[in-house]
Every structure is written in structure tokens, then in C-alpha cells.
């Protein structure tokens, strides 16, 4: 297990601190690139994992922070948002938009702000866990902190 944080996780930690969120980055012994893996590693419900999914919508990235227990219904979400088609971003688009790789995308620490949707269902959980820039790092936060951190719009996504 690494003793020092990866530079992407250091940046996430800095952004959390700047946002007034006191959250320690947890380094997992094994990669947790999926919500199921992260939940198992942390001993929490999969729904408490705030999955960072990057989509492409109207020629721009769209970050959807969804409960690990949900699949995003892109057609329904586009209708709710009044946008064009929403489709999964490619691995290259994810890296370009976030500076992070699929499986480790954090809700913060991106090169530029990304329009963000926060799954309303995440409000059910007193504590959420999100990736911290790599597949080996996560951090805890509350629903309100997630909304504030991302500047996200709360919507149903399923």
C-alpha cells in the first residue's frame, strides 16, 4: 500500500480543504473501480457510493454523481434537463474533462468546472463515499457537502 497520496488525490484533498470539507482521503489496499468494489472494501451499502460518471451532452462534459445502486436513465435525464441526447463519454473524454481516469473520477479536482447532476437518492444516506482521483482512493462526505462541492443540480437520475 502506498505511503504517499497520488498527485491526483493530493489535488482532490486540496479542493476539499478549500471547500471547507474536512475529509481524510482513504487509500484502499485493492483497486475499487466500481461502486460494488468500493462498497465491499468500505463495508457500506452500494447505494452510499457516490459514483462519478461522465457523460457528453450538447458538446460538453456532464458529471453525474449517482448512487452506486442506480443506473442513469440518460433519456429521462435529458428530458428532465431539457437538453440534447446524453451519452457516455469515452475514456479519452473523461480524462480530458476531469484529469482523472475512469474508475477513479472524483467529484472535484478537475481542470475546469463541469456541469454536475447529483442523484437525489444519495440524500438517503448520512455518509457518502466518493472516489478521490484514483481507483485506490476514496473519501467520505455528506449529501449537502457533495452538492456544495460540485455546485450540482439535484435530480432523479434513474
Secondary structure, DSSP 8 states (H G I E B T S, - for coil): --SS--HHHHHHHHHHHHTT-----EE-SS---SHHHHHHHHTS-GGGEEEEEEEEETTEEEEEEEETT----HHHHHHHHT-S-EEE--HHHHHHHHSS-TT---SS--SS--EEEEEGGGGG-SSEEEE-SSTTEEEEE-HHHHHHHHT-EEE---
